[in-house]
């Protein structure tokens, strides 16, 4: 058993510090978590035309996602000959061709040309096919799952479509992308995201925007939702970053096991993807979508203000996460305790880690 876990949050201790600092767990997580769950790999606007494709990485594996007529497909980006890549970057092609020896595949993955293989006994090109990967879409997002036996995306994200329908994510268009390298284990960043407990101390600006007393986390099977109502506007108070409306007072923060976040509010959606880059480093990728995107996000004053506030919050999160990662290596710490009132989202995450790893 890798670690023990108590489903009763009032009696449970947090997961041991070695899971954040020992590199032996990274390979195990790639195999048992990232190799078996739905991962965000791209956007639907990248594969709208026949032959349009892009490549991505999932659990250390290269995959290619493409549009074949009306069908969206995904394959391991590995030629069946000697493991060369059949695609790189993004673009539009009528076929996939290995950059090593020129083996060529149709967009449905069937081998159509293998140069100079006539002398290979029993070699039948028609029997060879690129190894498929599960692929699905949600709103403007494209997701992939390396495990062909894994339940479909709808099973993992059950209930989210109905909850997000008022925000019309299908109508949202891509605005911009930013990424950060954070010197902490990916789980430290997720832990931090999954609770509002730290808002008063770490995010004073955000704390002024949200009704902290009404902040709550709703755990579901493979996801959780943080509902963060915006404070009513006080006419005598300082200028607000977010002004609530009757139709959209709540900001909804979805976390989808293991490493995807959807922050949805007031006609906008921000995706956060946390990618492990080593036991003590991760890459955090933010992408913004909007129902009415600005003509130029870099010069639009309203959008610049929104992104600046997001950067402020991100800088605060990075600082505390990197400090926590350093302290997790201390001989003085192994496990902590949960606040039942504020950390049920973290406890839920740790329960899923235990389920998948053990």
Residue frames as qw, qx, qy, qz and C-alpha x, y, z in Angstrom:
[[0.000, 0.889, 0.458, 0.000, 0.00, 0.00, 0.00],
 [0.427, 0.498, -0.021, 0.754, 1.45, 3.36, -1.05],
 [0.029, -0.177, 0.409, -0.895, -0.31, 5.37, 1.66],
 [0.047, -0.468, -0.853, 0.228, -3.36, 5.12, 3.87],
 [0.149, -0.240, -0.201, -0.938, -6.43, 7.30, 3.46],
 [0.056, 0.373, 0.792, -0.481, -9.36, 7.89, 5.79],
 [0.013, 0.502, 0.615, 0.608, -12.64, 8.74, 4.03],
 [0.339, -0.828, -0.435, 0.103, -13.82, 10.51, 7.19],
 [0.352, 0.678, -0.094, 0.639, -12.41, 14.01, 6.85],
 [0.457, -0.806, 0.112, -0.359, -12.90, 14.75, 10.55],
 [0.831, -0.461, 0.296, 0.098, -10.41, 11.99, 11.40],
 [0.846, 0.429, 0.084, 0.304, -8.23, 11.98, 8.27],
 [0.394, -0.662, 0.269, 0.578, -4.66, 13.13, 7.87],
 [0.480, 0.765, -0.234, -0.359, -3.32, 14.57, 4.62],
 [0.944, 0.284, -0.105, 0.135, -1.25, 12.45, 2.24],
 [0.727, -0.495, 0.105, 0.464, 2.40, 11.94, 3.25],
 [0.039, 0.877, -0.235, -0.417, 5.00, 14.45, 2.14],
 [0.453, -0.279, 0.732, 0.425, 6.97, 11.81, 0.21],
 [0.520, 0.561, 0.632, 0.124, 4.29, 11.86, -2.50],
 [0.212, 0.969, 0.076, -0.099, 5.33, 15.43, -3.28],
 [0.103, -0.867, 0.466, 0.140, 9.12, 15.04, -3.16],
 [0.576, -0.263, 0.753, 0.180, 10.10, 11.47, -4.11],
 [0.348, 0.446, -0.497, -0.658, 10.57, 11.02, -7.90],
 [0.100, 0.010, 0.992, 0.082, 9.56, 7.35, -7.70],
 [0.331, 0.508, 0.673, -0.424, 5.92, 8.46, -7.62],
 [0.282, 0.562, -0.219, -0.746, 6.07, 10.43, -10.85],
 [0.204, 0.182, -0.864, -0.423, 6.35, 7.34, -13.07],
 [0.050, 0.315, 0.922, -0.220, 3.57, 5.69, -11.11],
 [0.264, 0.596, 0.332, -0.682, 1.34, 8.74, -11.59],
 [0.270, 0.421, -0.527, -0.687, 2.03, 8.79, -15.35],
 [0.167, -0.002, -0.961, -0.221, 0.99, 5.14, -15.61],
 [0.105, -0.407, -0.883, 0.207, -1.96, 5.02, -13.24],
 [0.082, 0.686, 0.394, -0.606, -3.35, 8.55, -13.32],
 [0.194, 0.629, -0.242, -0.713, -2.36, 10.58, -16.39],
 [0.087, 0.188, -0.865, -0.457, -2.37, 7.52, -18.65],
 [0.054, -0.358, -0.932, -0.016, -5.94, 6.63, -17.63],
 [0.057, 0.692, 0.479, -0.537, -7.75, 9.95, -17.36],
 [0.420, 0.779, 0.365, 0.288, -9.04, 12.57, -19.78],
 [0.472, -0.412, 0.054, 0.777, -6.42, 15.19, -20.53],
 [0.304, 0.894, 0.144, -0.296, -6.88, 18.60, -22.12],
 [0.686, -0.058, 0.437, 0.579, -4.84, 18.62, -25.34],
 [0.191, 0.058, 0.390, 0.899, -6.18, 21.43, -27.52],
 [0.328, 0.407, 0.270, -0.809, -9.09, 23.41, -28.92],
 [0.611, 0.480, 0.629, -0.024, -11.85, 22.61, -31.40],
 [0.361, 0.893, -0.028, -0.267, -10.89, 25.63, -33.53],
 [0.186, -0.619, 0.697, 0.311, -7.58, 23.87, -34.27],
 [0.200, -0.008, 0.946, 0.254, -9.33, 20.98, -36.06],
 [0.496, 0.483, 0.326, -0.644, -12.30, 22.43, -37.93],
 [0.581, 0.582, -0.345, -0.451, -11.22, 21.55, -41.51],
 [0.993, 0.105, 0.049, 0.006, -10.62, 18.17, -43.13],
 [0.786, 0.348, -0.214, 0.463, -6.96, 17.21, -42.66],
 [0.076, -0.791, 0.294, -0.531, -6.31, 19.80, -39.98],
 [0.848, -0.230, -0.427, 0.215, -4.20, 18.39, -37.11],
 [0.105, -0.818, 0.410, -0.388, -2.18, 19.25, -34.03],
 [0.705, 0.043, -0.651, 0.277, 0.18, 17.31, -31.76],
 [0.464, -0.716, 0.201, -0.480, 0.21, 17.22, -27.97],
 [0.338, 0.281, -0.837, 0.325, 1.76, 15.35, -25.05],
 [0.754, -0.444, -0.036, -0.482, -0.11, 13.15, -22.58],
 [0.852, -0.451, 0.264, -0.023, 1.69, 11.35, -19.75],
 [0.373, -0.562, 0.619, 0.402, 4.97, 11.58, -21.65],
 [0.540, 0.271, 0.740, 0.296, 3.37, 10.21, -24.85],
 [0.101, 0.288, -0.296, -0.905, 3.10, 12.19, -28.08],
 [0.420, 0.487, 0.761, -0.090, -0.35, 12.12, -29.68],
 [0.006, 0.028, -0.418, -0.908, -1.75, 13.58, -32.89],
 [0.329, 0.542, 0.636, -0.440, -5.34, 14.84, -33.11],
 [0.043, -0.109, 0.556, 0.823, -6.89, 15.37, -36.54],
 [0.584, 0.402, 0.274, -0.650, -10.09, 16.04, -38.47],
 [0.146, -0.034, 0.893, 0.425, -11.03, 13.28, -40.93],
 [0.212, -0.439, -0.656, -0.576, -14.15, 14.55, -42.66],
 [0.516, -0.636, -0.147, -0.554, -16.85, 14.68, -39.99],
 [0.884, -0.364, -0.268, 0.117, -14.82, 12.53, -37.59],
 [0.116, -0.851, 0.451, -0.242, -12.35, 13.71, -34.96],
 [0.954, 0.005, -0.266, 0.141, -9.56, 11.16, -34.46],
 [0.223, -0.841, 0.479, -0.120, -6.48, 10.80, -32.29],
 [0.945, 0.155, -0.253, 0.141, -3.50, 8.44, -32.49],
 [0.670, -0.574, 0.218, 0.417, -0.22, 7.81, -30.76],
 [0.366, 0.885, -0.236, -0.166, 2.26, 9.87, -32.77],
 [0.445, -0.488, 0.736, 0.150, 4.45, 6.82, -33.38],
 [0.619, 0.431, -0.510, -0.413, 5.15, 5.09, -36.69],
 [0.951, -0.161, 0.186, -0.188, 4.76, 1.31, -36.60],
 [0.776, 0.505, -0.315, 0.207, 8.11, 0.84, -38.33],
 [0.663, 0.008, -0.430, 0.613, 10.76, 2.13, -35.92],
 [0.349, -0.693, -0.479, 0.411, 8.92, 4.62, -33.73],
 [0.243, 0.097, 0.149, 0.954, 9.45, 7.77, -35.74],
 [0.222, 0.463, 0.424, -0.746, 6.91, 10.64, -35.50],
 [0.325, 0.463, 0.730, 0.383, 4.10, 10.72, -38.06],
 [0.037, 0.876, 0.305, 0.371, 3.29, 14.39, -37.37],
 [0.472, -0.207, -0.297, 0.804, 4.83, 17.46, -35.79],
 [0.030, 0.114, 0.058, -0.991, 3.39, 20.77, -34.71],
 [0.436, 0.544, 0.584, -0.417, 0.12, 21.60, -36.42],
 [0.089, 0.337, -0.512, -0.785, -1.21, 22.18, -39.91],
 [0.791, 0.336, 0.187, -0.476, -3.28, 20.58, -42.68],
 [0.043, -0.381, 0.867, 0.318, -2.35, 17.33, -44.46],
 [0.777, 0.120, -0.307, -0.536, -4.07, 14.72, -46.60],
 [0.912, -0.061, -0.396, 0.086, -2.07, 11.98, -44.89],
 [0.528, -0.791, 0.309, -0.004, 0.38, 11.39, -42.04],
 [0.801, 0.473, -0.307, 0.201, 3.96, 10.67, -43.01],
 [0.789, -0.523, 0.006, 0.321, 6.77, 9.48, -40.79],
 [0.152, 0.951, -0.268, -0.031, 9.73, 11.86, -40.86],
 [0.556, -0.522, 0.629, 0.151, 12.15, 8.96, -40.38],
 [0.339, -0.109, 0.841, 0.408, 11.61, 6.58, -43.33],
 [0.279, 0.135, -0.399, -0.863, 8.56, 7.97, -45.11],
 [0.032, -0.342, -0.939, -0.007, 5.92, 5.45, -44.08],
 [0.242, -0.103, -0.123, -0.957, 2.60, 7.09, -44.88],
 [0.048, 0.342, 0.891, -0.294, -0.78, 6.65, -43.20],
 [0.136, -0.582, -0.532, -0.600, -4.31, 7.67, -44.16],
 [0.217, -0.441, 0.249, -0.835, -6.15, 10.02, -41.85],
 [0.844, -0.338, -0.103, -0.403, -8.03, 7.02, -40.45],
 [0.527, -0.625, 0.570, -0.079, -4.69, 5.54, -39.33],
 [0.943, 0.176, 0.276, 0.056, -4.34, 2.80, -41.99],
 [0.404, -0.491, 0.523, 0.567, -0.90, 2.28, -43.51],
 [0.674, 0.682, 0.167, -0.230, -1.02, 3.21, -47.21],
 [0.644, 0.683, -0.296, 0.179, 2.67, 3.26, -48.19],
 [0.701, -0.615, 0.324, 0.159, 5.78, 1.59, -46.77],
 [0.474, 0.769, -0.406, -0.143, 8.76, 2.19, -49.11],
 [0.408, 0.524, -0.744, 0.073, 11.08, -0.72, -49.96],
 [0.548, -0.278, 0.660, -0.433, 9.37, -3.32, -47.75],
 [0.799, 0.273, -0.329, -0.423, 8.81, -5.81, -50.62],
 [0.542, 0.314, -0.768, 0.133, 11.35, -8.30, -49.24],
 [0.265, -0.256, 0.676, -0.639, 9.77, -8.57, -45.80],
 [0.292, -0.145, -0.921, -0.213, 8.04, -11.95, -45.58],
 [0.242, -0.547, -0.789, 0.143, 4.43, -11.85, -44.44],
 [0.085, -0.287, -0.189, 0.935, 4.34, -8.06, -44.36],
 [0.068, 0.609, 0.717, 0.332, 0.76, -6.86, -45.05],
 [0.077, 0.138, -0.098, 0.983, 0.32, -3.05, -44.99],
 [0.458, -0.414, -0.400, -0.677, -3.46, -3.40, -44.90],
 [0.709, -0.442, -0.542, 0.084, -3.21, -5.07, -41.47],
 [0.480, -0.132, -0.326, 0.804, -1.23, -2.22, -39.90],
 [0.156, -0.824, -0.369, -0.400, -2.93, 0.71, -38.20],
 [0.116, 0.461, -0.406, 0.780, -1.74, 3.56, -35.99],
 [0.311, -0.329, -0.809, 0.375, -2.60, 2.93, -32.36],
 [0.163, -0.699, -0.354, -0.600, -5.73, 4.97, -31.57],
 [0.158, -0.075, -0.552, 0.815, -6.31, 7.24, -28.60],
 [0.024, -0.721, -0.689, 0.069, -9.73, 8.19, -27.23],
 [0.149, 0.050, 0.055, 0.986, -10.70, 11.74, -28.12],
 [0.064, -0.727, -0.683, 0.016, -13.70, 13.90, -27.22],
 [0.131, 0.390, 0.037, 0.911, -14.78, 17.53, -27.12],
 [0.237, -0.694, -0.607, 0.306, -16.47, 19.74, -24.54],
 [0.027, 0.926, 0.097, -0.365, -17.38, 23.28, -25.47],
 [0.434, 0.848, -0.297, -0.068, -14.30, 24.72, -27.22],
 [0.339, -0.632, 0.696, -0.034, -11.96, 22.09, -25.73],
 [0.826, 0.263, -0.477, -0.145, -10.44, 18.86, -27.10],
 [0.542, -0.556, 0.582, -0.244, -9.52, 16.10, -24.64],
 [0.689, 0.328, -0.635, -0.122, -7.76, 12.76, -25.07],
 [0.738, -0.450, 0.434, -0.253, -7.42, 9.58, -23.03],
 [0.196, 0.512, -0.820, -0.165, -4.64, 7.04, -23.68],
 [0.294, -0.013, 0.923, -0.248, -6.66, 4.26, -22.04],
 [0.351, -0.047, -0.631, -0.690, -9.00, 2.75, -24.64],
 [0.402, -0.372, -0.836, 0.022, -10.89, 0.97, -21.85],
 [0.067, -0.174, -0.432, 0.882, -11.50, 4.14, -19.84],
 [0.204, 0.693, 0.661, -0.203, -15.11, 5.35, -19.54],
 [0.331, 0.633, 0.332, 0.616, -16.10, 8.10, -21.99],
 [0.167, 0.233, -0.212, 0.934, -15.64, 11.74, -21.09],
 [0.486, -0.479, -0.249, -0.687, -19.35, 12.06, -20.23],
 [0.791, -0.388, -0.468, 0.067, -18.89, 9.55, -17.41],
 [0.548, -0.087, -0.325, 0.766, -16.05, 11.55, -15.87],
 [0.022, 0.051, -0.045, 0.997, -17.71, 14.94, -16.35],
 [0.213, -0.526, -0.790, -0.233, -21.28, 13.85, -15.65],
 [0.240, -0.788, -0.493, 0.278, -23.43, 16.78, -14.55],
 [0.331, -0.395, 0.088, 0.852, -21.09, 19.56, -15.68],
 [0.116, 0.282, 0.583, 0.753, -22.85, 20.26, -18.98],
 [0.235, -0.743, -0.595, -0.196, -26.13, 21.06, -17.22],
 [0.443, -0.700, -0.245, 0.505, -24.44, 23.24, -14.58],
 [0.324, -0.345, 0.262, 0.841, -22.51, 25.28, -17.14],
 [0.306, 0.544, 0.681, 0.384, -25.29, 25.62, -19.73],
 [0.007, -0.937, -0.306, 0.167, -26.28, 29.17, -18.60],
 [0.293, -0.719, 0.317, 0.544, -22.73, 30.30, -19.41],
 [0.764, 0.627, 0.063, -0.139, -22.96, 28.88, -23.01],
 [0.486, -0.568, 0.541, 0.386, -19.41, 27.46, -23.21],
 [0.668, 0.328, 0.587, 0.319, -20.13, 26.13, -26.73],
 [0.319, 0.903, 0.227, 0.176, -20.39, 29.74, -27.91],
 [0.376, -0.852, 0.219, 0.291, -17.09, 30.83, -26.38],
 [0.739, 0.619, -0.115, 0.241, -14.11, 31.59, -28.58],
 [0.780, -0.215, -0.124, 0.574, -10.41, 31.52, -27.78],
 [0.008, -0.999, -0.006, -0.033, -8.83, 34.80, -26.71],
 [0.202, 0.787, -0.537, 0.228, -5.29, 34.19, -25.40],
 [0.934, -0.159, -0.284, 0.145, -2.86, 31.82, -23.70],
 [0.035, -0.801, 0.496, -0.333, -0.22, 32.24, -20.96],
 [0.915, -0.138, -0.365, 0.100, 1.97, 29.75, -19.15],
 [0.268, -0.810, 0.437, -0.283, 4.17, 29.66, -16.05],
 [0.701, 0.131, -0.660, 0.237, 6.85, 27.31, -14.75],
 [0.553, -0.690, 0.151, -0.443, 6.21, 26.74, -11.05],
 [0.321, 0.413, -0.802, 0.288, 8.82, 25.18, -8.77],
 [0.527, -0.183, 0.622, -0.550, 6.47, 22.79, -7.00],
 [0.171, 0.105, 0.973, 0.114, 4.97, 19.35, -7.43],
 [0.246, -0.269, -0.546, -0.754, 1.78, 19.41, -9.51],
 [0.454, -0.520, -0.724, 0.000, -0.23, 18.16, -6.53],
 [0.279, -0.372, -0.350, 0.813, 0.81, 21.14, -4.40],
 [0.115, 0.025, -0.263, -0.957, -0.70, 23.45, -7.02],
 [0.432, -0.351, -0.702, -0.445, -3.90, 21.38, -7.19],
 [0.413, -0.445, -0.667, 0.432, -4.21, 21.27, -3.39],
 [0.126, -0.267, -0.152, 0.943, -3.97, 25.05, -3.32],
 [0.242, -0.120, -0.475, -0.838, -6.60, 25.49, -6.02],
 [0.442, -0.340, -0.794, -0.242, -9.11, 23.23, -4.28],
 [0.382, -0.614, -0.587, 0.362, -9.75, 25.33, -1.20],
 [0.056, 0.816, 0.134, 0.560, -10.76, 28.88, -0.45],
 [0.699, -0.612, -0.253, 0.270, -9.29, 28.57, 3.04],
 [0.600, -0.184, 0.053, 0.777, -6.21, 30.54, 1.99],
 [0.223, 0.740, 0.377, 0.511, -8.09, 33.46, 0.40],
 [0.297, -0.947, -0.120, -0.022, -7.97, 35.86, 3.40],
 [0.614, -0.621, 0.273, 0.403, -4.23, 35.37, 3.88],
 [0.566, -0.060, 0.551, 0.610, -2.88, 34.85, 0.34],
 [0.184, 0.412, 0.565, 0.691, -5.35, 36.72, -1.89],
 [0.018, -0.470, -0.456, 0.756, -6.57, 39.90, -0.17],
 [0.224, 0.236, -0.317, -0.891, -7.66, 41.40, -3.49],
 [0.395, -0.136, -0.808, -0.416, -9.72, 38.38, -4.49],
 [0.215, -0.347, -0.807, 0.426, -11.05, 38.05, -0.95],
 [0.134, 0.345, 0.210, -0.905, -12.61, 41.52, -1.29],
 [0.382, 0.118, -0.525, -0.752, -14.46, 40.36, -4.42],
 [0.509, -0.144, -0.823, -0.208, -15.96, 37.13, -3.07],
 [0.643, -0.511, 0.096, -0.562, -18.51, 36.41, -0.37],
 [0.236, 0.388, -0.863, 0.220, -16.19, 34.20, 1.68],
 [0.458, -0.085, 0.665, -0.584, -18.91, 33.18, 4.15],
 [0.812, 0.324, 0.201, -0.441, -20.90, 31.64, 1.28],
 [0.354, 0.573, -0.710, -0.206, -17.88, 30.03, -0.44],
 [0.814, -0.155, 0.496, -0.259, -18.44, 26.27, -0.68],
 [0.145, 0.406, -0.838, -0.334, -17.03, 23.15, -2.39],
 [0.863, 0.101, 0.201, -0.452, -19.28, 20.45, -3.85],
 [0.187, -0.383, 0.874, 0.234, -17.42, 17.15, -4.44],
 [0.851, 0.287, -0.050, -0.436, -18.71, 14.85, -7.20],
 [0.984, -0.027, 0.144, 0.101, -17.36, 11.51, -8.45],
 [0.762, 0.110, 0.145, 0.621, -14.41, 12.71, -10.55],
 [0.220, 0.503, 0.070, 0.833, -14.75, 16.48, -10.17],
 [0.255, -0.593, -0.555, 0.524, -15.62, 19.16, -7.71],
 [0.123, 0.727, 0.313, 0.598, -17.18, 22.59, -7.95],
 [0.299, -0.322, -0.386, 0.811, -16.24, 25.62, -5.93],
 [0.019, 0.798, 0.488, 0.353, -19.14, 28.05, -5.87],
 [0.401, -0.241, -0.218, 0.857, -17.87, 31.53, -5.04],
 [0.092, 0.867, 0.481, 0.096, -20.63, 34.16, -4.95],
 [0.338, 0.389, -0.043, 0.856, -19.48, 37.69, -5.67],
 [0.148, -0.420, -0.524, 0.726, -20.04, 40.24, -2.93],
 [0.178, 0.856, 0.477, 0.088, -22.90, 42.67, -3.55],
 [0.403, 0.437, 0.005, 0.804, -21.66, 46.08, -4.65],
 [0.323, -0.704, -0.399, 0.490, -21.39, 48.64, -1.90],
 [0.330, 0.874, 0.199, 0.298, -21.84, 52.12, -3.41],
 [0.227, -0.948, 0.214, -0.061, -19.41, 53.61, -0.91],
 [0.833, -0.321, 0.352, 0.281, -16.69, 50.98, -1.35],
 [0.164, -0.554, 0.561, 0.592, -13.60, 51.03, -3.55],
 [0.609, 0.432, -0.386, -0.541, -13.89, 50.19, -7.24],
 [0.836, -0.089, 0.521, -0.147, -14.69, 46.51, -7.85],
 [0.097, -0.350, 0.803, 0.472, -12.84, 44.16, -10.23],
 [0.103, -0.273, -0.901, -0.321, -16.00, 42.05, -10.79],
 [0.376, 0.014, 0.211, -0.902, -19.45, 43.61, -10.67],
 [0.223, 0.209, 0.951, -0.057, -22.20, 41.01, -10.12],
 [0.395, -0.034, -0.341, -0.852, -25.36, 41.06, -12.21],
 [0.731, -0.060, 0.355, -0.580, -28.72, 39.48, -11.50],
 [0.904, 0.308, -0.189, -0.229, -28.14, 36.89, -14.22],
 [0.819, 0.258, -0.388, 0.333, -24.58, 36.01, -13.22],
 [0.381, -0.842, 0.252, -0.287, -23.64, 36.56, -9.60],
 [0.866, -0.372, 0.326, 0.081, -21.76, 33.31, -9.06],
 [0.301, 0.671, -0.662, -0.144, -18.24, 32.51, -10.18],
 [0.975, -0.092, 0.135, -0.150, -17.93, 28.76, -10.70],
 [0.047, 0.689, -0.722, -0.047, -14.58, 27.00, -10.33],
 [0.981, 0.047, -0.014, -0.187, -14.56, 23.42, -11.64],
 [0.144, -0.598, 0.784, 0.080, -11.73, 21.01, -10.94],
 [0.922, 0.229, -0.131, -0.282, -11.62, 17.86, -13.08],
 [0.721, -0.467, 0.496, 0.123, -9.45, 14.99, -11.89],
 [0.697, -0.422, -0.283, 0.507, -6.55, 15.07, -12.03],
 [0.457, -0.308, 0.068, 0.832, -5.25, 18.40, -13.40],
 [0.099, 0.435, 0.472, 0.761, -7.83, 20.52, -15.26],
 [0.016, -0.508, -0.516, 0.689, -9.64, 23.58, -13.96],
 [0.097, 0.555, 0.531, 0.632, -12.45, 25.55, -15.56],
 [0.113, -0.412, -0.402, 0.810, -13.07, 29.00, -14.08],
 [0.065, 0.499, 0.652, 0.567, -16.35, 30.33, -15.45],
 [0.110, -0.637, -0.456, 0.612, -17.89, 33.73, -14.76],
 [0.171, 0.784, 0.114, -0.586, -19.66, 36.62, -16.50],
 [0.682, 0.708, -0.015, -0.183, -19.37, 35.48, -20.11],
 [0.260, 0.724, -0.637, 0.041, -15.81, 34.22, -19.76],
 [0.975, -0.220, 0.025, 0.007, -14.04, 30.94, -19.15],
 [0.081, 0.771, -0.628, 0.067, -10.45, 30.40, -18.10],
 [0.977, -0.035, -0.208, 0.011, -8.90, 26.94, -18.34],
 [0.222, -0.760, 0.602, -0.105, -5.96, 26.02, -16.11],
 [0.957, 0.141, -0.252, 0.007, -3.93, 22.93, -17.02],
 [0.412, -0.754, 0.507, -0.061, -1.27, 21.71, -14.58],
 [0.876, 0.377, -0.301, 0.017, 1.39, 19.57, -16.29],
 [0.767, -0.560, 0.222, 0.219, 4.03, 17.72, -14.22],
 [0.544, 0.762, -0.317, 0.151, 7.57, 18.60, -15.31],
 [0.428, 0.314, -0.697, 0.482, 9.43, 16.67, -12.64],
 [0.479, -0.452, -0.713, 0.241, 8.80, 15.86, -9.02],
 [0.274, -0.603, -0.331, 0.672, 9.33, 19.47, -7.90],
 [0.039, 0.307, -0.265, -0.913, 8.25, 21.42, -10.98],
 [0.406, 0.533, 0.742, 0.003, 5.10, 21.86, -13.03],
 [0.059, 0.077, 0.361, 0.928, 3.92, 23.95, -15.96],
 [0.206, 0.577, 0.643, -0.460, 0.66, 25.82, -15.50],
 [0.120, 0.158, 0.558, 0.806, -1.11, 26.83, -18.72],
 [0.249, 0.548, 0.479, -0.639, -3.95, 29.37, -18.70],
 [0.105, 0.222, 0.627, 0.740, -6.22, 29.91, -21.71],
 [0.241, 0.375, 0.383, -0.809, -9.04, 32.44, -21.87],
 [0.066, 0.370, 0.792, 0.481, -12.29, 32.11, -23.78],
 [0.166, 0.330, 0.329, -0.869, -15.19, 34.55, -24.10],
 [0.417, 0.599, 0.683, -0.022, -18.64, 34.76, -25.67],
 [0.316, 0.938, 0.110, 0.088, -17.72, 38.27, -26.88],
 [0.757, -0.215, 0.053, 0.615, -13.93, 38.25, -27.27],
 [0.037, -0.850, 0.062, 0.522, -12.12, 41.57, -27.68],
 [0.675, 0.732, -0.093, -0.008, -10.76, 42.58, -31.06],
 [0.547, 0.498, -0.506, 0.443, -7.28, 42.74, -29.51],
 [0.739, -0.572, -0.344, 0.092, -6.78, 41.40, -25.99],
 [0.635, -0.080, -0.172, 0.749, -3.46, 43.23, -25.63],
 [0.100, 0.212, 0.043, 0.971, -4.93, 46.69, -26.20],
 [0.445, -0.592, -0.497, -0.453, -8.48, 46.26, -24.88],
 [0.075, -0.509, 0.481, -0.710, -8.51, 48.10, -21.51],
 [0.791, -0.309, 0.150, -0.505, -11.18, 45.91, -19.90],
 [0.969, 0.089, -0.223, 0.051, -9.43, 42.73, -20.91],
 [0.455, 0.493, -0.483, 0.562, -6.04, 44.05, -19.82],
 [0.381, -0.507, 0.391, -0.667, -7.50, 44.83, -16.39],
 [0.938, -0.160, 0.025, -0.306, -8.95, 41.32, -16.09],
 [0.871, 0.261, -0.324, 0.262, -5.68, 39.64, -17.09],
 [0.169, 0.578, -0.476, 0.641, -3.68, 41.86, -14.73],
 [0.636, -0.429, 0.323, -0.554, -5.89, 40.78, -11.83],
 [0.992, 0.036, -0.095, -0.077, -5.48, 37.15, -12.85],
 [0.630, 0.466, -0.428, 0.451, -1.70, 37.60, -12.95],
 [0.213, -0.594, 0.439, -0.640, -1.80, 39.12, -9.47],
 [0.864, -0.270, 0.212, -0.370, -3.63, 36.08, -8.10],
 [0.937, 0.253, -0.206, 0.124, -1.33, 33.69, -9.95],
 [0.345, 0.597, -0.491, 0.533, 1.79, 35.38, -8.59],
 [0.487, -0.501, 0.433, -0.569, 0.40, 35.04, -5.07],
 [0.973, -0.056, 0.083, -0.209, -0.38, 31.35, -5.62],
 [0.774, 0.446, -0.355, 0.276, 3.05, 30.64, -7.09],
 [0.035, 0.638, -0.530, 0.558, 4.81, 32.23, -4.12],
 [0.661, -0.375, 0.452, -0.466, 2.96, 30.16, -1.51],
 [0.981, 0.152, -0.019, -0.118, 3.11, 26.92, -3.55],
 [0.627, 0.539, -0.448, 0.341, 6.88, 27.17, -4.02],
 [0.193, -0.565, 0.571, -0.563, 7.35, 27.82, -0.31],
 [0.863, -0.172, 0.278, -0.384, 5.18, 24.83, 0.58],
 [0.908, 0.338, -0.243, 0.053, 7.15, 22.60, -1.81],
 [0.302, 0.588, -0.581, 0.474, 10.40, 23.61, -0.08],
 [0.427, -0.428, 0.535, -0.590, 8.92, 22.92, 3.35],
 [0.948, 0.004, -0.027, -0.318, 7.57, 19.50, 2.33],
 [0.738, 0.375, -0.499, 0.256, 11.18, 18.32, 2.26],
 [0.182, -0.626, 0.510, -0.561, 11.65, 19.18, 5.91],
 [0.398, -0.007, -0.894, 0.206, 12.20, 16.38, 8.43],
 [0.140, 0.072, 0.558, -0.815, 9.79, 18.29, 10.67],
 [0.608, 0.257, 0.113, -0.743, 6.71, 17.58, 8.49],
 [0.145, -0.004, 0.953, 0.266, 5.01, 14.49, 7.12],
 [0.113, -0.531, -0.760, -0.357, 1.21, 14.75, 7.36],
 [0.130, -0.107, 0.244, -0.955, -1.22, 17.45, 8.40],
 [0.193, 0.442, 0.815, -0.320, -4.96, 17.66, 9.16],
 [0.048, 0.432, 0.566, 0.701, -7.90, 18.91, 7.11],
 [0.257, 0.140, 0.328, -0.898, -10.33, 21.68, 7.97],
 [0.257, 0.385, 0.886, 0.036, -13.69, 19.89, 7.48],
 [0.228, 0.793, 0.361, -0.434, -15.35, 23.24, 6.81],
 [0.212, 0.850, -0.229, -0.425, -12.87, 24.46, 4.20],
 [0.019, 0.555, -0.775, -0.300, -10.77, 21.60, 2.80],
 [0.772, 0.162, 0.572, -0.223, -13.26, 18.96, 1.68],
 [0.677, 0.702, -0.141, -0.169, -12.14, 19.61, -1.90],
 [0.127, 0.668, -0.730, 0.074, -8.53, 18.75, -1.03],
 [0.535, -0.178, 0.777, -0.281, -9.69, 15.66, 0.88],
 [0.810, 0.446, 0.256, -0.281, -11.74, 14.58, -2.18],
 [0.498, 0.744, -0.440, -0.069, -8.67, 14.97, -4.43],
 [0.116, -0.523, 0.825, -0.181, -6.51, 12.92, -2.08],
 [0.728, 0.060, 0.600, -0.326, -9.18, 10.22, -2.03],
 [0.793, 0.585, -0.006, -0.168, -9.03, 9.95, -5.81],
 [0.227, 0.714, -0.660, 0.062, -5.22, 9.83, -5.70],
 [0.441, -0.296, 0.805, -0.265, -5.47, 6.94, -3.27],
 [0.813, 0.314, 0.378, -0.313, -8.03, 5.18, -5.48],
 [0.701, 0.680, -0.198, -0.089, -5.97, 5.44, -8.66],
 [0.177, 0.702, -0.671, 0.160, -2.55, 4.81, -7.16],
 [0.280, -0.302, 0.855, -0.315, -3.40, 1.91, -4.87]]
